Amino acid sequence: MKKMILLCAAAIMAFGASAQMSLVKDLAKKASSNDPQVLIEVLANIEPALTNPESANDVLTWFTAGKASIDLYNQLMAMKSINPEITDEMLQETLFGGFEYLEKALPLDSVPELNKDGSLKLNKDGSKKIKTKYSKNILEMMKNNAFDFLRLGDQFRSAEKYGLAADAYGKYVNFVNSSNAKNIGAAVPDSTLSEIIFLQGFSQFFDKNYKDSYTNLLKAEKLGYTENNISMYCNAALEQLILTNLNSGKYSEANSMIDAALLDQPNAAWLYLFKAISKEGESESIVEAFPLYKKAAEMDPNHADSQFYYGRAIAAKADAIINAKENENATTDQLMPKIKPIYEEALIYLNKAVELNADMNEAKSMIDKIKYLLYGE
């Protein structure tokens, strides 16, 4: 639809300021039509007025565009079941556009009150008396159509169009949290709000927008939402954010995220594991990270990755003995009394990791190398 509107708008002649307002007034009358084609023409023809310096500062311009968009949305919704050419994306564009136009109209809706003789009415303090002309209708339209964002969000989510779903849920959340919603009784309780914020974060997660997903899932959790494995998705989004920073060498950013999360999850072994990985990457020393690897493994004996990384860290101690300068001429038999007990301890944790996760091929490879070195297997 937008492409069609823009094509129509391109055919409109350039008008002067006064001509633009005259055009807007004519379009405002047509915006009351129930004919979708007329509403499309209104939206196409009003495009130049949205950027003209005079008409862009007049409430009627944005009110007309908003009303035409919302009414067009409602007309399209009514026809969708019998017209397959009406897509969810088209519905989203008209609904989103309508709300954006109306949101711009509200702060412009201030009309000075006049006396019978045409002079300005004044307040007791001498200031101009101001009334609104369109705000009631604007807020009523927004209230009547706000729930449609949830309907679109659900439709997009079911169709696995997660980015569009997140946008629709987010628009609803922004509206019900606004002062306008509170003024017209459209605000919702935290129990409802938290569920919608969860759906927004859930959709962002599958859209791979992990930053916003984590922010919203955490917000929903703090509002009391506990359903649909929210903690799992919240941690998974955080894990992706941390991994992105670690893989980019942004250890400070990763540590900040980890430390913030540890305030809420002080016993989360996987967070200490990431802290250890970050420490090793930043210091380029597994020795400095060793205590953190140990802590992660001890905190959760059933966390496969923590068991593997601690086993790897222990094995690194034996590797260091073999590679030490003073042992460069030593034979394996000469070093065996020093390295065997260390490697055997490492095997305990490496085997545990494989027991917990049979697909941990890196652990299996390390086990095979150690066994070959120690036992010739």
C-alpha positions as MATLAB code, in Angstrom:
seq = 'MKKMILLCAAAIMAFGASAQMSLVKDLAKKASSNDPQVLIEVLANIEPALTNPESANDVLTWFTAGKASIDLYNQLMAMKSINPEITDEMLQETLFGGFEYLEKALPLDSVPELNKDGSLKLNKDGSKKIKTKYSKNILEMMKNNAFDFLRLGDQFRSAEKYGLAADAYGKYVNFVNSSNAKNIGAAVPDSTLSEIIFLQGFSQFFDKNYKDSYTNLLKAEKLGYTENNISMYCNAALEQLILTNLNSGKYSEANSMIDAALLDQPNAAWLYLFKAISKEGESESIVEAFPLYKKAAEMDPNHADSQFYYGRAIAAKADAIINAKENENATTDQLMPKIKPIYEEALIYLNKAVELNADMNEAKSMIDKIKYLLYGE';
ca = [
       0.000    0.000    0.000;
       2.801    2.400    0.879;
       4.333    1.963   -2.553;
       0.990    2.778   -4.125;
       0.585    5.818   -1.879;
       4.058    7.088   -2.731;
       3.434    6.612   -6.442;
       0.226    8.588   -6.162;
       1.929   11.263   -4.104;
       4.638   11.640   -6.720;
       1.979   12.693   -9.185;
       0.719   15.515   -6.978;
       1.686   19.056   -8.005;
       3.741   21.159   -5.577;
       1.484   23.570   -3.704;
       2.228   26.710   -1.728;
       1.559   26.907    1.998;
      -1.976   28.320    1.798;
      -2.841   25.932   -1.014;
      -1.617   23.023    1.094;
      -3.975   23.902    3.944;
      -6.818   24.265    1.486;
      -5.949   20.806    0.200;
      -5.876   19.403    3.742;
      -9.349   20.786    4.473;
     -10.707   19.161    1.323;
      -9.046   15.862    2.215;
     -10.415   16.056    5.759;
     -13.945   15.902    4.331;
     -13.050   12.898    2.159;
     -11.468   11.143    5.150;
     -14.970   10.439    6.450;
     -15.634    8.138    3.496;
     -16.261    4.413    3.956;
     -14.722    3.671    0.568;
     -11.206    2.180    0.967;
     -10.135    3.567   -2.403;
     -11.091    7.098   -1.337;
      -9.108    6.676    1.892;
      -6.083    5.473   -0.085;
      -6.368    8.584   -2.264;
      -6.565   10.777    0.856;
      -3.360    9.250    2.202;
      -1.626    9.616   -1.149;
      -2.666   13.234   -1.622;
      -1.872   14.367    1.914;
       1.781   13.289    1.693;
       3.096   16.731    0.577;
       1.235   18.444    3.417;
       3.079   16.322    5.990;
       6.341   18.079    5.147;
       5.121   21.542    4.172;
       6.227   23.992    6.936;
       2.761   25.442    7.487;
       0.559   22.391    7.083;
       2.971   20.107    8.975;
       2.393   22.209   12.096;
      -1.381   22.097   11.860;
      -3.266   19.456   13.833;
      -5.793   18.956   11.031;
      -3.072   17.589    8.725;
      -2.054   14.800   11.069;
      -5.580   14.147   12.288;
      -6.761   13.703    8.705;
      -3.902   11.337    7.871;
      -4.439    9.405   11.093;
      -8.178    9.082   10.674;
      -7.824    7.961    7.057;
      -5.234    5.347    8.054;
      -7.219    3.968   10.988;
     -10.459    3.881    9.000;
      -8.640    2.216    6.101;
      -7.216   -0.355    8.484;
     -10.703   -1.152    9.788;
     -12.065   -1.428    6.251;
      -9.236   -3.746    5.207;
      -9.738   -5.895    8.297;
     -13.408   -6.302    7.406;
     -12.515   -7.381    3.854;
      -9.506   -9.575    4.659;
     -11.432  -12.836    4.855;
     -12.754  -12.425    1.300;
      -9.772  -10.674   -0.271;
      -6.503  -12.663   -0.177;
      -4.581   -9.670   -1.551;
      -4.926   -7.934    1.833;
      -1.833   -9.057    3.737;
      -0.900   -8.832    7.392;
       1.931   -6.516    6.382;
      -0.551   -4.148    4.742;
      -2.679   -4.170    7.876;
       0.332   -3.477   10.041;
       1.430   -0.565    7.875;
      -1.951    1.156    7.991;
      -2.428    0.589   11.737;
       1.103    1.665   12.655;
       0.908    4.653   10.324;
      -2.442    5.696   11.752;
      -1.168    5.673   15.325;
       1.973    7.582   14.375;
      -0.076   10.276   12.655;
      -2.458   10.565   15.601;
       0.419   10.710   18.088;
       1.829   13.663   16.142;
      -1.574   15.324   16.046;
      -2.184   15.306   19.821;
       0.443   17.886   20.889;
      -0.648   20.181   18.052;
      -4.283   20.145   19.113;
      -4.533   23.430   20.971;
      -7.037   25.999   19.734;
      -7.375   29.472   21.377;
     -10.912   30.131   22.608;
     -12.593   33.265   21.213;
     -15.182   35.651   22.569;
     -18.276   36.509   20.520;
     -16.519   39.578   19.168;
     -13.621   37.427   17.927;
     -11.178   38.495   20.625;
      -9.117   35.968   22.566;
     -10.521   34.561   25.800;
      -8.052   34.938   28.647;
      -7.406   33.040   31.862;
      -7.245   34.939   35.179;
      -3.479   35.142   34.871;
      -3.801   36.817   31.472;
      -2.738   33.801   29.433;
      -4.728   32.635   26.425;
      -7.524   30.184   27.132;
      -6.871   27.024   25.151;
      -9.211   24.224   24.205;
      -8.709   21.055   22.184;
     -10.678   20.244   19.081;
      -9.677   16.774   17.965;
      -8.086   15.147   21.028;
     -11.237   13.373   22.187;
     -11.730   11.740   18.790;
      -8.038   10.933   18.494;
      -7.891    9.192   21.857;
     -11.114    7.313   21.157;
      -9.714    5.970   17.875;
      -6.485    4.921   19.562;
      -8.338    3.214   22.400;
     -10.656    1.343   20.010;
      -7.783    0.028   17.885;
      -4.980   -0.523   20.403;
      -5.961   -4.168   20.921;
      -5.423   -4.773   17.198;
      -1.669   -4.579   17.788;
      -1.996   -7.724   19.888;
      -4.021   -9.431   17.183;
      -1.393   -8.584   14.574;
       1.395   -9.632   16.915;
      -0.226  -13.039   17.421;
      -0.752  -13.467   13.676;
       2.849  -12.583   12.859;
       4.163  -14.833   15.621;
       2.104  -17.757   14.370;
       3.484  -17.129   10.876;
       7.019  -16.984   12.337;
       7.409  -13.360   11.219;
       9.047  -12.592   14.526;
      10.402   -9.133   13.760;
       6.966   -7.888   12.733;
       5.408   -9.591   15.763;
       7.839   -7.866   18.117;
       7.057   -4.487   16.547;
       3.315   -5.020   16.989;
       3.611   -6.104   20.626;
       5.985   -3.217   21.303;
       3.560   -0.700   19.854;
       0.832   -1.968   22.169;
       3.125   -1.839   25.200;
       4.205    1.715   24.378;
       0.590    2.827   24.029;
      -0.793    1.306   27.246;
       2.204    2.722   29.131;
       1.598    6.230   27.790;
      -0.035    9.076   29.672;
      -2.682    9.159   26.942;
      -3.728    5.589   27.748;
      -3.906    6.385   31.439;
      -6.056    9.440   30.754;
      -8.653    7.433   28.827;
      -8.616    4.312   30.995;
      -6.742    2.152   28.497;
      -3.884    1.218   30.827;
      -3.625   -2.466   31.799;
      -2.543   -4.230   35.019;
       1.028   -5.489   35.407;
      -0.113   -9.099   35.034;
      -1.382   -8.349   31.513;
       1.454   -6.008   30.626;
       4.113   -8.527   31.685;
       2.633  -11.176   29.388;
       2.700   -8.849   26.367;
       6.267   -7.764   27.151;
       7.195  -11.452   27.347;
       5.680  -12.045   23.893;
       7.655   -9.068   22.592;
      10.904  -10.414   24.056;
      10.084  -13.956   22.901;
       9.551  -12.715   19.337;
      12.771  -10.691   19.443;
      14.649  -13.779   20.618;
      13.590  -15.761   17.548;
      14.315  -12.711   15.394;
      17.869  -12.951   16.832;
      17.544   -9.487   18.338;
      19.081  -10.735   21.564;
      19.806   -7.335   23.095;
      16.196   -6.136   23.059;
      14.955   -9.638   23.804;
      16.983   -9.824   27.007;
      15.878   -6.331   28.062;
      12.192   -7.146   27.617;
      12.294  -10.672   29.041;
      14.057   -9.330   32.125;
      11.447   -6.569   32.384;
       8.609   -9.105   32.141;
      10.251  -11.237   34.824;
      10.563   -8.272   37.163;
       6.859   -7.533   36.621;
       6.110  -11.023   37.897;
       5.755  -13.108   34.729;
       6.825  -16.728   35.288;
       5.164  -18.721   32.490;
       6.461  -20.253   29.233;
      10.040  -20.909   30.405;
      10.760  -17.193   30.568;
      13.921  -17.696   32.654;
      15.286  -20.110   30.053;
      14.729  -17.642   27.210;
      16.082  -14.783   29.313;
      19.300  -16.683   30.066;
      19.596  -17.882   26.474;
      19.364  -14.299   25.185;
      21.953  -13.161   27.743;
      24.214  -16.053   26.769;
      24.107  -14.974   23.129;
      24.950  -11.389   24.094;
      27.887  -12.510   26.241;
      29.165  -14.852   23.530;
      28.981  -12.060   20.952;
      31.173   -9.860   23.166;
      33.586  -12.670   23.976;
      33.957  -13.621   20.324;
      34.640   -9.969   19.515;
      37.208   -9.647   22.287;
      35.006   -7.199   24.187;
      35.816   -8.667   27.589;
      34.902   -5.577   29.601;
      31.410   -5.486   28.093;
      30.995   -9.217   28.682;
      32.081   -8.886   32.311;
      29.658   -6.034   32.916;
      26.767   -8.175   31.681;
      27.917  -11.165   33.726;
      28.327   -9.157   36.930;
      24.903   -7.549   36.515;
      23.293  -10.961   35.967;
      25.094  -12.451   38.973;
      23.317   -9.964   41.222;
      20.064  -11.755   40.379;
      21.563  -15.227   39.917;
      24.462  -15.555   42.396;
      24.478  -19.356   42.130;
      24.452  -19.631   38.330;
      27.419  -21.837   37.410;
      27.146  -20.949   33.730;
      27.726  -17.268   34.524;
      30.911  -18.093   36.440;
      31.982  -20.238   33.510;
      31.594  -17.273   31.162;
      33.436  -15.111   33.666;
      36.291  -17.619   33.588;
      36.338  -17.702   29.773;
      36.372  -13.901   29.733;
      39.202  -13.819   32.271;
      41.262  -16.270   30.235;
      40.679  -14.293   27.042;
      41.492  -10.957   28.631;
      44.604  -12.140   30.499;
      45.616  -14.704   27.873;
      46.301  -17.006   30.798;
      44.320  -20.069   31.824;
      46.160  -19.956   35.153;
      44.480  -16.695   36.156;
      41.087  -18.069   35.159;
      41.607  -21.406   36.961;
      39.817  -20.448   40.240;
      36.732  -19.360   38.294;
      36.659  -22.575   36.268;
      36.902  -24.525   39.531;
      34.093  -22.512   41.115;
      31.785  -23.074   38.152;
      32.421  -26.838   38.178;
      31.874  -27.122   41.925;
      28.727  -24.998   41.900;
      26.957  -27.271   39.407;
      28.339  -30.816   38.939;
      25.611  -31.405   36.332;
      26.583  -28.549   34.033;
      28.466  -30.245   31.205;
      30.325  -27.197   29.934;
      31.566  -26.285   33.418;
      32.881  -29.837   33.924;
      34.615  -29.787   30.552;
      36.270  -26.407   30.985;
      37.494  -27.270   34.474;
      38.902  -30.574   33.207;
      40.588  -28.659   30.402;
      42.039  -26.173   32.915;
      43.437  -28.998   35.054;
      44.946  -30.686   31.986;
      46.567  -27.358   31.094;
      48.625  -27.631   34.314;
      50.141  -30.914   33.114;
      50.669  -29.450   29.645;
      52.574  -26.558   31.248;
      54.927  -28.993   33.011;
      55.673  -30.810   29.759;
      56.315  -27.527   27.914;
      58.396  -25.906   30.681;
      61.858  -24.839   29.570;
      63.551  -26.851   32.313;
      61.846  -29.988   31.023;
      62.600  -29.555   27.341;
      65.069  -32.469   27.394;
      63.111  -34.661   29.786;
      61.561  -37.910   28.576;
      57.910  -38.843   29.037;
      58.932  -41.497   31.556;
      60.817  -38.893   33.588;
      57.821  -36.531   33.602;
      55.140  -39.163   34.157;
      55.247  -39.080   38.011;
      54.448  -35.332   37.877;
      51.885  -35.232   35.093;
      49.976  -38.505   35.571;
      48.025  -37.537   38.724;
      47.138  -34.189   37.157;
      45.903  -35.721   33.923;
      43.965  -38.379   35.836;
      42.198  -35.675   37.806;
      41.394  -33.902   34.545;
      39.897  -37.116   33.156;
      37.387  -37.224   36.014;
      35.846  -33.926   34.881;
      36.222  -34.561   31.157;
      34.482  -37.930   31.459;
      31.748  -36.307   33.538;
      31.220  -33.739   30.787;
      30.778  -36.462   28.165;
      28.469  -38.363   30.488;
      26.285  -35.268   30.736;
      26.544  -34.395   27.044;
      27.362  -37.234   24.666;
      27.858  -34.774   21.792;
      30.786  -33.003   23.470;
      33.364  -33.980   20.837;
      36.082  -31.632   22.092;
      36.012  -33.380   25.473;
      36.121  -36.790   23.788;
      39.149  -35.766   21.733;
      40.959  -34.495   24.827;
      40.165  -37.723   26.695;
      41.586  -39.818   23.846;
      44.831  -37.798   23.774;
      45.340  -38.024   27.524;
      44.633  -41.767   27.602;
      47.063  -42.370   24.767;
      49.755  -40.386   26.556;
      49.172  -42.103   29.918;
      48.215  -45.610   28.914;
      49.016  -45.950   25.230;
      45.356  -46.615   24.498;
];
